[in-house]
Amino acid sequence: MTTPLDARRRRLHFRAWHRGTKEADIMIGSFTDRYLAGWSDAEIAWMEAFLEEDDVEIMAWAIGTVEAPERWHGELLNTLKRLDFMVAPE
């Protein structure tokens, strides 16, 4: 039986891997793959809202070329900024 939280996780996984550019897919999709299973309902809600932002902005915030708006500051953004979840394609 599928729970509403499971359905949200599946939708979030799909959205993370279908951003529109390969670079964003890899960065955001890999981040989601690494951490999604352990996220709480609140963290999933944060990520759902975060993915409404433009990919270029998300990537700039992650690599530190632009400061993210205060509303996104917190543990999940800090984890995304570490970029330790990405594996280089072979």
TIDO-8054 format. One record per residue: residue number from 1; z, y, x of N, C-alpha, C in turn; residue in one letter. Coordinates in steps of 0.05 Angstrom, whole numbers, always signed. Example, Ala and Ser with C-alpha at 12.3 -4.5 7.8 and 13.67 -1.06 7.14 Angstrom:
(node 1, (+156, -114, +264), (+156, -90, +246), (+156, -66, +264), 'a')
(node 2, (+142, -45, +257), (+143, -21, +273), (+157, +1, +258), 's')
END
This chain:
(node 1, (+0, -24, +17), (+0, +0, +0), (+0, +25, +18), 'm')
(node 2, (-16, +44, +10), (-19, +69, +26), (+0, +90, +14), 't')
(node 3, (+16, +102, +31), (+33, +123, +22), (+19, +150, +25), 't')
(node 4, (+29, +170, +11), (+17, +197, +14), (+17, +207, +43), 'p')
(node 5, (+38, +200, +58), (+40, +208, +86), (+19, +194, +102), 'l')
(node 6, (+14, +169, +97), (-7, +154, +111), (-35, +167, +105), 'd')
(node 7, (-39, +174, +81), (-65, +187, +74), (-68, +214, +88), 'a')
(node 8, (-47, +229, +90), (-48, +255, +105), (-53, +250, +134), 'r')
(node 9, (-41, +229, +146), (-46, +223, +174), (-75, +216, +178), 'r')
(node 10, (-87, +200, +161), (-115, +193, +163), (-133, +217, +161), 'r')
(node 11, (-128, +234, +142), (-144, +259, +139), (-141, +277, +164), 'r')
(node 12, (-117, +279, +174), (-112, +296, +197), (-126, +284, +222), 'l')
(node 13, (-126, +258, +225), (-140, +245, +247), (-169, +251, +246), 'h')
(node 14, (-181, +248, +222), (-209, +254, +219), (-216, +283, +225), 'f')
(node 15, (-200, +301, +215), (-204, +330, +220), (-202, +337, +250), 'r')
(node 16, (-184, +324, +263), (-180, +329, +292), (-203, +320, +308), 'a')
(node 17, (-217, +299, +300), (-239, +288, +315), (-267, +299, +306), 'w')
(node 18, (-267, +315, +285), (-292, +326, +275), (-291, +356, +273), 'h')
(node 19, (-289, +369, +296), (-285, +398, +297), (-311, +413, +298), 'r')
(node 20, (-331, +402, +309), (-357, +416, +311), (-367, +418, +339), 'g')
(node 21, (-350, +417, +359), (-359, +416, +386), (-346, +392, +400), 't')
(node 22, (-360, +381, +419), (-350, +358, +433), (-324, +365, +448), 'k')
(node 23, (-323, +388, +460), (-299, +396, +475), (-274, +398, +457), 'e')
(node 24, (-278, +410, +433), (-256, +412, +415), (-248, +385, +404), 'a')
(node 25, (-268, +368, +398), (-263, +341, +389), (-245, +326, +409), 'd')
(node 26, (-253, +328, +434), (-238, +313, +455), (-210, +324, +458), 'i')
(node 27, (-207, +350, +459), (-180, +362, +463), (-162, +357, +439), 'm')
(node 28, (-171, +365, +416), (-154, +364, +392), (-152, +335, +382), 'i')
(node 29, (-173, +320, +384), (-172, +292, +375), (-154, +275, +393), 'g')
(node 30, (-156, +279, +419), (-139, +265, +438), (-109, +272, +434), 's')
(node 31, (-104, +297, +429), (-77, +306, +424), (-66, +292, +399), 'f')
(node 32, (-82, +292, +378), (-73, +279, +353), (-70, +249, +357), 't')
(node 33, (-88, +236, +371), (-85, +207, +376), (-59, +201, +390), 'd')
(node 34, (-52, +218, +409), (-28, +213, +426), (-2, +216, +410), 'r')
(node 35, (-1, +236, +392), (+25, +243, +380), (+27, +239, +350), 'y')
(node 36, (+6, +235, +335), (+6, +235, +306), (+26, +214, +295), 'l')
(node 37, (+26, +190, +306), (+43, +169, +295), (+73, +176, +294), 'a')
(node 38, (+81, +193, +312), (+110, +201, +314), (+116, +227, +300), 'g')
(node 39, (+97, +240, +288), (+102, +266, +275), (+116, +263, +249), 'w')
(node 40, (+134, +282, +244), (+148, +284, +218), (+129, +297, +198), 's')
(node 41, (+138, +297, +173), (+123, +311, +152), (+119, +341, +159), 'd')
(node 42, (+139, +353, +170), (+137, +382, +177), (+117, +386, +200), 'a')
(node 43, (+117, +368, +219), (+98, +370, +242), (+69, +365, +232), 'e')
(node 44, (+66, +347, +214), (+39, +342, +202), (+30, +367, +187), 'i')
(node 45, (+48, +379, +172), (+42, +403, +157), (+34, +426, +176), 'a')
(node 46, (+48, +428, +199), (+42, +448, +219), (+13, +443, +229), 'w')
(node 47, (+7, +419, +236), (-19, +412, +247), (-41, +416, +227), 'm')
(node 48, (-36, +409, +202), (-56, +414, +181), (-63, +444, +179), 'e')
(node 49, (-43, +461, +180), (-47, +490, +179), (-60, +499, +205), 'a')
(node 50, (-52, +489, +227), (-62, +497, +253), (-92, +491, +255), 'f')
(node 51, (-101, +469, +244), (-129, +462, +245), (-147, +479, +227), 'l')
(node 52, (-135, +497, +212), (-150, +517, +197), (-160, +539, +216), 'e')
(node 53, (-148, +541, +239), (-156, +561, +259), (-183, +553, +271), 'e')
(node 54, (-196, +573, +283), (-221, +569, +297), (-217, +552, +322), 'd')
(node 55, (-236, +534, +327), (-234, +517, +351), (-232, +533, +377), 'd')
(node 56, (-248, +554, +379), (-248, +570, +403), (-221, +582, +408), 'v')
(node 57, (-208, +591, +387), (-181, +602, +390), (-161, +580, +398), 'e')
(node 58, (-162, +557, +385), (-143, +535, +391), (-146, +527, +421), 'i')
(node 59, (-171, +525, +430), (-175, +517, +457), (-165, +538, +477), 'm')
(node 60, (-170, +564, +470), (-160, +585, +487), (-130, +585, +489), 'a')
(node 61, (-117, +581, +466), (-87, +579, +466), (-78, +556, +483), 'w')
(node 62, (-92, +533, +481), (-83, +509, +495), (-86, +512, +525), 'a')
(node 63, (-107, +525, +534), (-111, +528, +563), (-98, +553, +574), 'i')
(node 64, (-88, +570, +556), (-72, +593, +565), (-89, +618, +571), 'g')
(node 65, (-114, +619, +563), (-129, +643, +568), (-123, +665, +548), 't')
(node 66, (-112, +657, +525), (-105, +676, +504), (-78, +668, +493), 'v')
(node 67, (-61, +687, +488), (-34, +681, +477), (-37, +675, +447), 'e')
(node 68, (-25, +653, +439), (-26, +645, +410), (-9, +664, +394), 'a')
(node 69, (-17, +669, +369), (+0, +685, +351), (+28, +672, +349), 'p')
(node 70, (+48, +688, +345), (+76, +680, +343), (+80, +657, +323), 'e')
(node 71, (+65, +657, +301), (+69, +637, +280), (+64, +608, +290), 'r')
(node 72, (+49, +605, +312), (+43, +579, +323), (+61, +571, +346), 'w')
(node 73, (+77, +589, +356), (+95, +582, +378), (+115, +561, +370), 'h')
(node 74, (+120, +543, +389), (+139, +521, +384), (+132, +497, +400), 'g')
(node 75, (+146, +475, +394), (+144, +451, +409), (+116, +438, +408), 'e')
(node 76, (+103, +438, +385), (+76, +426, +384), (+56, +441, +400), 'l')
(node 77, (+56, +467, +399), (+38, +483, +416), (+44, +479, +445), 'l')
(node 78, (+69, +478, +452), (+77, +473, +480), (+67, +446, +490), 'n')
(node 79, (+68, +426, +472), (+58, +400, +479), (+28, +400, +483), 't')
(node 80, (+14, +414, +465), (-15, +417, +467), (-22, +431, +493), 'l')
(node 81, (-7, +451, +501), (-13, +466, +526), (-10, +449, +551), 'k')
(node 82, (+5, +428, +550), (+8, +411, +574), (-17, +396, +582), 'r')
(node 83, (-34, +391, +562), (-60, +377, +566), (-57, +350, +581), 'l')
(node 84, (-34, +338, +579), (-29, +313, +593), (-37, +289, +576), 'd')
(node 85, (-48, +293, +553), (-56, +272, +535), (-85, +266, +537), 'f')
(node 86, (-100, +281, +552), (-129, +278, +553), (-137, +258, +575), 'm')
(node 87, (-157, +242, +569), (-167, +223, +588), (-197, +230, +592), 'v')
(node 88, (-204, +233, +617), (-232, +241, +623), (-251, +219, +615), 'a')
(node 89, (-272, +225, +601), (-292, +205, +594), (-305, +192, +619), 'p')
(node 90, (-311, +167, +617), (-322, +153, +640), (-352, +155, +640), 'e')
END
